[in-house]
Structures are given as C-alpha cells and as structure tokens.
Amino acid sequence: MAKPKKRAANSNNDGRTIALNRRALFNYEILEKFESGLVLTGTEIKSIRAGKVDLRDAYARPESGELWLVNAHIALYDSGSIYNHDPRRPRKLLLHRNQITEIQSFVSQKGLTVVALSLYIRNRVAKVQLGVGRGKRQYDKRRSIMNREMDMAARRAMRSYE
C-alpha cells in the first residue's frame, strides 16, 4: 500500500502576504473582517506578484449592489506595453451577496468605513482582506502606542532575565 504524499512546504495555499496596511490598523478600530477576491487584468496580477502594491489609502465602497476597491495603487508592470493598466483604477471585489449586504449595512451606520487591511495570494489567486472599522480618536492612538511600548519593555525584560 502506497503512503500518501506529503505536501511541499511551498504549496499553492501558502497565503503569501504581498502588502499590509499597517496605517489602517493604527487609525481604525477593526470590528469585523472579510476576505474578498479581486477582478484584475493580466498586468495587474503580474505587478502584484512582483510586490508592487500600496494599500495606504485603499478603501471599499458599495455601489449599485457591488463592492469596489478604491485608491489601491498597483504599480505599472515593467514589461507591459500598451496593454498596461491604470494604477489607481477602481477594482471590483468578489464577495457573496449576503456579505455585500452586511457590509452595506455597516457602511450606512455613521462613523464606520471599510478599509483594505492586506493583500495576499492564496491558491494562486489574489485576495484582499477588508476590515469594517471605526476611526480612533487621538487619545485611543496614544493609548495603543503606550500599550505597544509597555509590551516591548516587558519582552526585553523577559529576554534579559533568561
């Protein structure tokens, strides 16, 4: 009887993170997260695989029953010719209908927005993680900085203790 084959360490479902929006995690309190697919052109996916993505100002906007990713910058593909894409064009997000209605209900509430948290490749497909967030106040930001510094100091103390 043959043994089952082990999967390679670099299998197709590794979930390699291409871009991370750390600014969104600092500026927003994330209430809920969603995973979404993207409708891309050929030069866009090649540029994403090369890691030339910026999600700093990216957010999602519902429009006529669909969800669109706005202000995500995917750089022009170096080897692209006249078929290259517009770097800041709106991109359609692929979600289930019930997820879109849930996100629309969140966005209709005052003070909530949908921001792009990260872009990654899983099973050879580009995915974007969206977060429904409420903007933090200045004192909340100071508190998160203070907590982060206290955690770092505690880790340093534990390291020196060992």
N, C-alpha and C positions, 0 to 999 in steps of 0.2 A: 504494500500500500504506500503510495507516494505521500510525502509530507507536504502540507500546504506551503506555498511560497511566502516568504516574509516580504513585506513592503519595504522599498528602499527608503532611506532617510529623506531623500528629496523627492517625495511622491508629489502627485499633482494637487493634492488637497492640503498643501502646507500652509496656506494663508499668509503669504509673504506681504508684509506691510510696505507700501510704496510711499505714502505720505500720511503725516499725522498732524492734526490741527491742535497743537497744544494751547494756543491762544483761546480757542473756544472753551477748553476745559477750565481755563483760568477766569474767563469773563462770564461764563454761564454756569448755572446750577443745572445739571442734566437730570431730567425727571424720568425720561424713557428713551430707549434706544431701538432703532430699526436697522435692518440690513436691506440694502437695495441694490439691484443691478443697474447698469448704465447702458444707454444706446450710444454707441461710439462708431466713428469711422475708422478706416484702416490705419491712417497715420496717427490717430489719437491713441489707439491701443499700443502701437509701437513706441510712441513717446512715453506712455505710462510705464511700459515695461523697462524703458531706459531710466525711469525715475524722475522725469522732468515734470512734476506736478506741484502746484501750490494751492492749498485749500484755505489760506488765511482768511479770505473774505467770503468764502463759499457758504451759501445757504440754500434751502429748498423752498419753493413757492408753489402752492397749489393753483392750478389754472385750468378751468373747464373740465374738471374730473380727472386731471392728470397732475403729476408732480414733476417739477422741473428743477434741476440743479443750476443755480445762477452764480456767476462770478468765480467759478473754479477755473484756474488758469492751467491749461495743459499746453506746454511749450510746443512750438512748431517742430516737426520731425526733420532732422538734419538732412536725410536723404530724400525727403518728399519733394515733389516737383510742383506742377500747377495744381495738383490734387491735394495739397496741404490744407489743413483746416484752420478755422478762426480760433485763436487761443482762448477767448473768453465767451464763446457762444453758449447759449443755454442748452443743457443736455437733459433729455427725458430720463426719468427714473422709473425703473420697473419694480412695481410693488403689487400685492394683491389688492383687490378693490376694497375689502374691509379695512386694510391697513391705511389706504389713502383716505377713506372717510374718517378714520380715527385721527389721522394727522390733521385733516381739515378741521375737525372739531377742536383739537388742541390749538391750532393757529387762530381760530376765531376767538379764543379767550384772550383777554388783554394781557400783554406782557410776555406771552410765550412765542417763541420762534423755533424754527427747525434749522439747525446748523450741521454742516458736514464735519464729522469728527475724524474720520480716517478713510483712506482709500487703499485697498489691498487686492491682491489677486488670489482667488481660491478656485480650485479645479479649473485652472486656465481661463477664468472669467473674472473681469474687473468688477469689484463690488465696492460700494461706499457705505460707511456706517453713519447713519443720521442720528442726531440727538435732539429731542424736544427739550428746550432749555428756557430758563427764566434768567434774565440778566442779574448779575450780582451787584450789590451796592458796594461802595468804596470800603466800608468797614468790613464787609464779608471778604473782600480781597485781602485786606490786611490780616484778617484772622487766618486765612488759608496760608499766607506767607509765613505767619508766626508758627502755625502748626507744622509746616514743612521744615522750618529751621529747627524746631524742637525735636522732630523725628530724626533729622540728620545728626544733631548733637547726641541723641540717645544711641544711635548706631555707632558713632565714633567712640563713645564711652564704652560700649559693649566690646568693640574691637580692641581697644586698649586694655580692657580687663582680661581678655583671653590670653 
